[in-house]
Amino acid sequence: MRNPHAWLWVMFLAAPSYGQWAVYRDPLTPRLKDGKPNLSAPAPRVNGKPDLSGIWEVESAPVQEIKQFLLPEGINGLGEDLPSKYFFNFFADYPFGQEPMQPAAKAFFEKRSQSTDKPPTLCPLPTLPLANLTPTPYKIVQTPRIMMVLYEDSTAFRQIFTDGRKLPSDPQASWFGYSVGKWSGDTFVTETVGFNDKAPLDVLGHPRSESLRLTESLRRRDFGHLEVQLTIDDPKTYTKPVTIRVNHRLLPDTELIESFCTENEKDLVHFPGK
């Protein structure tokens, strides 16, 4: 496996530090006797279904699990929280080089992995499924006809329609795609299509095509924990669908704040490469 540090510099040299509003004591949060949020309390419900509303962040991986991807101690630029292994490599459960890739996609990935060109930007646009794996806060707002997902990173948003509409048959290619969702028991299932082919699946740069279909299944296990399953089905790029599972944790008594990577990015000019 090649050293992935170059990709990490692309993602993190200009990474902003994430900060939220001053602490807000939410009166709807269940609490322990000492006043701390009870994250193991039952999940809240609305109209008979779990309420997914809240501010969430993907749980960190153990350092041992991702140390191969990290820069030397003290300069990894990751901030307070470490990512999931799937943030670095969506195919972390496969031996490197044995991902179920179509031959053309594999050749493209290998060529790009060996490139020494300077990246075009250190502030890539938010996209999926990477936004679901980045260790930064996001907020779910659940309503009867739409689920909103607000990302602190880049101050971006998604709309997941739950009003019964169908996915578009000929969507305009986009970064986040077009999403519809519905409940299957206590699990919320989202289907998304209409992606462009301009973004990678992960930090290592595994590609995607406009044929990508992303399925997300969200289950709020209790008040403070969200179980997330992600399945990519991209027959132009991969030989079979691939599913990963990650857990997200609630960030109680806080709020999002705007964040723009480009606001203070001064590193690209110093980045090595042509």
C-alpha positions, -999 to +999 in steps of 0.1 A: +000+000+000+013+034-009+018+060+018-015+079+020-001+110+037-005+132+006-042+126+006-044+135+043-027+168+037-052+175+010-080+169+035-066+185+066-040+212+060-067+237+057-091+220+081-109+245+103-112+240+141-148+232+149-165+250+177-201+252+188-222+277+206-217+282+244-233+254+263-271+254+262-289+232+288-316+216+267-347+211+289-358+181+268-326+161+275-330+133+300-304+137+328-287+117+355-287+127+392-256+147+387-272+167+359-252+151+330-271+140+299-283+104+302-272+091+268-285+056+276-321+068+282-347+055+257-348+072+223-374+099+220-404+092+197-428+113+177-459+101+159-450+066+169-415+066+153-381+074+168-372+110+166-337+113+150-335+150+157-303+161+173-267+170+168-246+140+159-210+130+151-195+098+139-177+079+166-139+079+166-119+048+158-093+034+181-059+048+173-045+014+166-071+008+139-062+039+119-026+046+128-014+036+093-033+066+080-021+092+105+008+117+101+035+119+128+022+127+162+014+164+167+009+173+131-020+152+119-043+182+118-073+162+129-085+184+157-101+169+188-118+138+173-103+109+152-123+096+123-137+062+115-115+038+095-140+041+067-134+078+064-099+070+052-108+039+033-144+030+025-131-005+017-112-009+050-126-044+054-109-056+022-072-062+018-057-032+000-057-038-037-085-063-035-114-039-035-143-051-058-134-026-085-141-027-122-109-028-142-111+007-156-119+021-122-090+003-106-066+016-133-079+051-127-075+048-089-040+035-091-029+062-115-043+089-093-029+074-062+006+077-076+002+113-088+025+139-073+005+169-087-005+196-064-042+193-055-065+219-070-079+228-036-075+220+001-112+228+007-131+202-013-168+205-016-189+184+008-202+152-007-215+117+001-208+093+016-178+112+030-199+137+048-214+109+069-179+097+079-162+131+086-157+137+124-175+170+125-210+178+139-242+176+118-278+182+128-309+162+119-342+180+119-371+156+116-405+168+103-435+149+090-427+155+053-389+161+052-358+152+070-332+180+070-295+173+075-274+204+084-236+200+082-214+223+102-186+216+078-190+241+049-224+250+064-240+226+039-275+210+039-294+180+026-331+174+020-345+139+024-381+139+013-406+117+032-437+130+015-441+100-009-424+114-039-403+092-062-367+096-070-362+116-103-357+094-134-332+117-150-316+138-122-291+166-128-258+153-114-249+169-081-226+165-050-253+154-026-277+138-050-315+135-046-328+117-015-361+102-005-367+084+028-392+061+046-395+042+078-391+004+080-402-004+115-379+018+137-352+022+110-352+052+087-341+042+052-328+068+027-322+062-010-301+087-029-292+089-067-281+116-090-245+120-079-218+135-101-185+117-107-163+145-093-158+133-057-141+104-041-158+080-016-130+084+009-097+102+017-077+076-003-096+086-033-117+056-043-139+069-072-176+070-078-196+074-110-230+089-119-245+054-115-239+054-077-269+046-056-264+052-018-287+035+008-285+048+043-303+030+072-305+049+105-316+034+138-316+054+171-306+028+196-311+050+226-311+087+234-274+092+227-265+066+200-273+063+163-265+031+143-258+039+107-255+014+078-242+027+044-245+007+012-230+019-021-242+003-054-222+017-083-220-010-111-199+012-134-172+014-108-176-016-085-184-052-092-209-056-063-226-035-036-206-028-005-220-022+030-203-006+060-216+001+095-207+030+118-220+044+150-227+080+157-230+097+191-252+126+202-236+159+211-260+172+237-264+208+251-247+225+221-255+239+187-239+242+153-219+272+142-210+282+106-177+269+093-161+277+059-128+261+050-119+287+025-122+316+050-086+313+062-070+288+039-034+298+032-017+265+028-021+255-008+005+278-020+031+260+001+019+225-009+045+204-028+039+193-063+035+206-098 
